[in-house]
Amino acid sequence: MKLGKRNILSALIIVIFGAAVFLISFQTGNAGFSGDAAASVELSLDTAADSVKRTDESGNITIDFEMLKEWNPDIYAWITVPGTSIDYPVLQKSDAEDLYDNYYLDHTVDFKEGLPGAIYSQPVNQKDFMDSVTVLYGHNMKNGEMFTGLHEFEDRDFFEKNRQILIYTPESALTYEIFAAVDFSDALIPYEYSFSDSSQIQKYLEDVRNCTGNFLEEVNVSEENRILTLSTCYSGLDDRRLLIEAVLTDDAS
């Protein structure tokens, strides 16, 4: 039986449509999630904050870590730096054998290789922020993502008006007060300083104080405090790092 041109065209359209539906279904089923998780976790860095952050009537913020861990099990905290656009999950490679693993330096929260990477810590740091010094890393991106906003603290006026870093974990909400924004070397800080040794913590603080940058002299910091270091690079200066130093002032567990 011969088919007319119109019937042949209709048949081809049906075949192409069916193939497209099959490909979409196949890609969805292999996107890193299965079943309900694939449908419930539709996050990106652009939408994550709006999707997982909740503010109650008292102004208290909670983070939906269950949803975040469906997105990526390596997410263990959330960082917000008021006054900047920094509002991201914090990751650490859970199965890394190297204490100084930098997997998320060049892998995104979606496990994709390349920039912009993610905000992360190395396994040398605990995930509860109970270490004497915790270091978080993030790229300085041309589009303003990741830790680019830290460069705002190079401006003295901005530095004096924006004083907090907020860290959320499943167990607590941590508030840090910024006391320095300095130009530092590209040394791997947790490797160069043994932060289990109080004298090494003191040396690190002295090295920070000897840098050029902005400081709040009225903020007293010692080796007994819990310190948060945020590290990012400069554009065109491969051997230097901008460090934002903050001390824990409130732990709402």
N, C-alpha and C positions, 0 to 999 in steps of 0.2 A: 504494500500500500504506500503510495507516495504522500509525503507531507508537504503542505504549502509553506512558503517562506515565513508567513506569520506564525504558523504552528511551531516551526523549527526555532524561531527567535524566542517564543514563549518558553519552550523547553530549555533552551540555553540559560535564560534568566533564572528559571527555577533551580537548575543545577548549580549555577554560580551562587545564588542566595543560600542554598543548602551548604555549600562548601564554606562560605563565610561564617555561617552560624557554627559549624563544626570547629573551625579554627579558633573562634572567639571562646567557645566552651573549653577547648583544649588548653588555651593559654591561661584562662582563669583558673582552671584546675591545677595548673603547675606554676602558679605565681608565688609559691612559698607558703601558702596556707591551704587548708583543706576544709571542706564542710562549711559549718557556720562561721568559722574564723575568716574564711575568704570573703564572706559577705559582710561581716561586722567590722573588719579592720581595713578601712580605706583611708589611710593616713599618708600625708606627705609632710615635709618640713614646713610647707606653707600653711597647712591646715591643722597640724598636730596640736598646737597650743589651744586653738578654739575647740578642738574635739575632746581634749583630755583634762583641761583645767576648769575647775568649778569654784565659784566664790559664793559663800553663804551670806546670810543677812548680816552677820557680824564682820564680814570682810575677810574671813578666814579662807584660805585657798587650799584646795585638795587636788591631787593629781590621780587620774585613773591609771594606776600602774598595771592593772590587769590587762587593760587594752593595749598599753605600751608594750608589755611583754609578749602579747600575741603578735604585735608588729615585729619586735626583735627581742629575744630573751636576754640579750646583753645590756639592755637598758636597765639601769639601776637607780637613777636619780634624775632630777630636773633642775636646770639652772635658769634663773632670771636675774638680769642686771638692770634694775630700774634706771630709766633715763636713756637706755640704749634699746636696740632691737633684739638683743640677746635674750632668747626665750626658747630653750632647746632641751631635748633629752640628753642625758649623759650616759656614755657607754664604756664598757670595759670587756675585752675579749675573754670570755669565760673559760675557754679551753686552751688558752695560750700557755706554752711551756716556758717562754722567756719572760722574766719579771719586768723587762723593759720593752715589752711588745708594743708595736705601733700600728697594729692592723687598721685602726680607724683613722690613721693619718691619711690613708689613701683608699679607704672604703667608706661608702655612705651607710646610713642607717638601714638602707635596703639591701646591704651586702654587695652593692655595685662598686666595682673597682674604679677609682678616680676621684676627682674633686666633686663636691667640696669637702669630702671626708665627713667627719662628725666631731662633736665635742666628746672628749674621752680622757680617761686616766689609764695609767699603766698598772699591770697587776701587782707591782711593788707597793701600790697603795691599797689599803682596805676600802671596801665599798661603803662603809658606815661613816666615813669622814672623822674617825676617831684618831687617825694618825696625827703626829705633831705637825707635819706639813703634808698637805694633799695638793698635788699638782694636776691641773686640768689643761688640756691642750686644744687649740682650735685654729683653723687657718684664717689668714687675713685675705679676704676675697674682694675682688674689684666690685662685685655686685652688692657688697655690704653684708653678706651672710656670715655665719659662724662667728668668730671672735673679732671681726673687723671693727665692731663698735667699741672695743677696748681702746682704740686709738683716740677716742673722744677724751679720755682721761689725761692725754698729753696737754690738753688745754687747762691751765690753772683754774680758771673760773668754773669750768665744767667739773673738774676734780673736786672742788670745794663744795659744790652744790649737790653732787651725786655721791652718796657715801655708802651705799649698801649693795651686797650681793646676797641673793636668796637661793638656798639649796633645799629642795624637797626630796625626801626619800620615802619609801613605804612606811617607815617608822617615825619620822620626825620632820620638822620644818626648822631649818637652820638659818640664822641671820648673822651675816658677817659685816664688819665695818672696815671699809677700805682705808688703809693708812699709807700706801705708797703706790706710785705708778712710775716705773723706772726702766731705763735702758740697760739691759743685762747682756751677758755673753750668750752664745748658743749652747752652753754647757748643758748636758743632760742632768738636771738638778738632782733627782733622786739617786743618781749614780755617783755624782761628785760629792754629795753630802750624805753621811750616814745619819738619818734622822732618828734612829734609836739611841743616839748619843747626844746628850744635852749640850755638850761642848760644840758639836757639829751644827746643831740648831742655832746656837749663839753665833757661830762663825757665819752661817748663812745670813742671819739677820744683819750682821755687821757688813757683810759684802753688799747686801741690798742697800743699806744706809750710805755706803760709799759710792753708790751709783749716782748718775745725774737723773733728775726727774722731779716729780712732785711728791711732797711728804706732808703728813699731818702730825706735827710734833707732839700734839696733845694726846695722841693715842699711844698708850703705853703697851708695848709688846715685849714679851720675853720668851725664853725657851719653854716655859710652862704653859703657854697658850696653845690653842689649836689654830693653825694658820692655813689659809687657802691661797694658793698661787694660781693665777690664770696666765697662761703663756701663749703668745702669738708672735708672728714674724712681722718684719717690716718689708715694705716693697723695695726691692733692690738692695737689701742689706742681708745677705745670707748668713753672716756670722754674728748677728745681733738678734735679741728678742725683747719684746715689750712685756714686762711682767706687771700685773696688778696684784698687789699684796693686801690681804684682808685677814682680820682676826675674828674668831667666833665670839659673838656677844650674847646670843640667845639660842637655846636649844629647846624647842617645844616638842618634846617626845610624847 
